Amino acid sequence: MSDDRLIVALDVPNVVQALPLCEALNPVVDFYKIGLGMLTGGGLALANELKQEHGKRIFLDMKFFDIGATVESAVRGIAQYDLDFLTVHGDPHVVRAAGEGKAGSNLKILAVTILTSLDRADLDAGLMKAGDVQELVVERAAKALEAGADGVIASPQEAKLIRALPQAEGRLIVTPGVRPSGAALGDQKRVATPTSAIEDGADHIVVGRPIWQADDPAKAAQDIITELSDV
């Protein structure tokens, strides 16, 4: 049994490695994330194949950031593939341009707030605005939603706060940094379990390494789906 609240991140280098993984996961997974790491390894072709030939939902995690005209053009190009989700950075001018680019399509634009691999020390090193990380995430989320984003990407630890925003009504919250109990954290610093992420307001959770690095990826995915069945 599948549950499209679970998005499996295909964070492998190329299609050669991704195809057998997708074949193994096919009975239980309906939603996949394809990111920059596979872009030069056939990622767009795989996204189109999974969508058009296998009826899967696709989250293209490109995190676009550029001047408005360039973002608009790039999003317009992606929109022709009839994919489901696309990420851009949450700066209002980027979000507005992405909205123009996706016009007439069903593509959902998700704004990145602050990457889940970053903490306050990382933001300081990048000369980012002072303040509590959670407060900054919520502030960026509100501004992105006001600019027209269909939803936001945020860690599970901020999902509840974002869900409480008036701007978040009817919008999507997608949470990476989700780790089943006992799984290694990897490079994620702001994490939560699948159940707690959904309970705190996330519509979808993104899980990568705990599934595709497992000895039995389909079982690992099914275990998460079973856990979500109680939420």
N, C-alpha and C positions, 0 to 999 in steps of 0.2 A: 504494500500500500504506500502510495506517495503522498507528499504533503508539500505544496509549493511555498510554504513558509520557510522551508529549508532551501537555501541556494548553495550549491556546491561550487567552490572556487577551483577552477582548473588551472592551478598555478604551477603548471609544468611547462618546459621550454618550448614544446612544439606539438604539432598535430600527431606526429608519429607516436608520441607518448600519450597524448590525450585520447586518441580513438579507442584503444583497448580499455582505457579507464571508463570512458563513456559507455562502452558496450557492457562492461561489468555492472555499471550503475544503472543501466537503462530500465530495469524493472521497478526500481524504487525512487529514482530521481527525475523530476520534471523541470528543474530550473538550474541553470548553470551560469557561473560568472567567468568571463574571459577578460583578462587584463593585459596591461602593457607588456608583461613578460613574455606573452605568446604572440604579440603583434607581428614580429618578423618571422615567426615560426608557423604562419598560416592561420593565425587566430581569427581573422575576419572570414576566411573561407570556412573554417570550422563552425563559427557562429551561424553563418548562413545555412550550412548543411544541417546542423542540429535543429534549426528553426523550421526550415522549409521541408526537409525530408523526414524528420523524426518528430515534429510537432512539439519540440521542447521550447521552454521560455528561456530568453537570453538576456543577461545583464552584462553589458559591455562597459568595463571599468577603465575608461581612458583618462579621467580626471583632466579634461581640457582646461587650459588656461592660456589666454592670449588676448590680443585686442579684439574688440567686439566683432568686427567684420570677419576676422579669421575664425573665431569660434562659431559664428553663425554659418559660415560656409562649411566648416567641418561637420557640424551637427546636421546640416541639410544633407550632406553626403551619407552620413550614417543612417538617417531616417529612411532612406530608400530601401534599406534591408528589412524593414518591418520587424525590428528587434523590440525588446520590451523596456529595458532600463539603460540609461547612459549617465555616467558621472561627469560632472564639471566641478571646478572649484567654486566655492560658495560666494565669491565676490559678486556683489549685485550686478555690476556691468556684464560679467561673464554669464550669469544666470539669465539676464534679460536677452542677451544675444542668442543663447541656446534656445530660449523660447521662440525667438523669431525663426531660428533654423529648423525647428521641429514642426512648425506650423503645418497643419493638414495631416499629420501622422498621429499614430497612437503611442509614439515613443514618450516615455516618462523621463524627465530630467531630474536627476538626484544631485543635490549639492553636497560637496564635501565640506565639513566644518573644520575639524582638526584631526589629522590622521591618528588612528588609534595606536600607532607605534611611538607617538610623541608624548613627552611629559613636560613639566614646566621648565626643566633644565634645557631641554631641546628647544623650546620656544625662546628662551633667553639667548641661546647661542645663535638663533636665527633673527635676533633683534625684533621679536614679535612683541606686541602690546603686553604690558604688565597686567597681572591679574590671575585669579584662580582659573585653572584650565576648564573646569565645568562651566563656570560663568561665561567664559569666552566662547565655548562651544554653543551654549544656549543663545548668546547674543548673535553669533554668526548664523545660526539656524534661523532665528527670527528674521534677520535681514534677507537671507536667501529666500525664505518663503514669501516675504513681502514682495520680492522681486519677481515672483512667479514660479519658483521651483515646485515641481510635483511632489517632492519629498527631500529628505536629507539622509546623509550617511553620518552616523555618529556611533560612538562606542556604547555598549549596553549600559554603562554607568551613567550616561546622560539621557538615555531614552525616556525615562520617566519625566525628567524636567522638560524635555522638548515636547512630549505629548501634552503637557499641561499648558503649553502656549496657545493662546487663541488663534494664532496664525497656523497652527498645526492641525486644526480641525479638517478632516477629510484628506489630509496629506499622508504620505508614506514615510515611515522611519525604517531604515535598513541598517542592521548592525553587524559589522565585522567584529573581530576580536572576540568571537564566541568560542569557548572551549568546553567540551564535555568534561564532567568531573574526572579528575585524574590525568587529563591530557597535558602535555607540555605547553608552556606559554609561548615558546619561540620568541619572536621579536615583538610580540604584543605586550603592552604595559597596562591597558585599561580593558579588562576582560570580565566576562560573566558566563554562566552556564546557559544553555539553550532555553530552559524553562524560565529562568529569571529574566532573560532578555525579553521574551514574549510577554511575561507578566508585567513588565515595566513599560510596555507600550510599543515595542517593536512589531512591525508587520512581517518582516522577513529577517532571518539570521543568515549570515554567510560563514560557512565552515570550509576550510581547505585541508591543511595538512593532517588533522586528526582523521580525515576520511581517506584522502588519496595516498597517505603514507601507511595506512593500516594494512595488515596482512590480508584482510578481507574487506575491501572498501564498501561493498554492498551491505555487509553486515554492520559496519560502522555507521553508514548512513541510516540504515533501518533502525538501529538502536536510538539514534537521535529522533527519528520520526516517531518511534514508540514513546519516547519521553514527552514529545510535544502533544501526543494524543490526549494527555491529561490536562492540557492548558486551554 
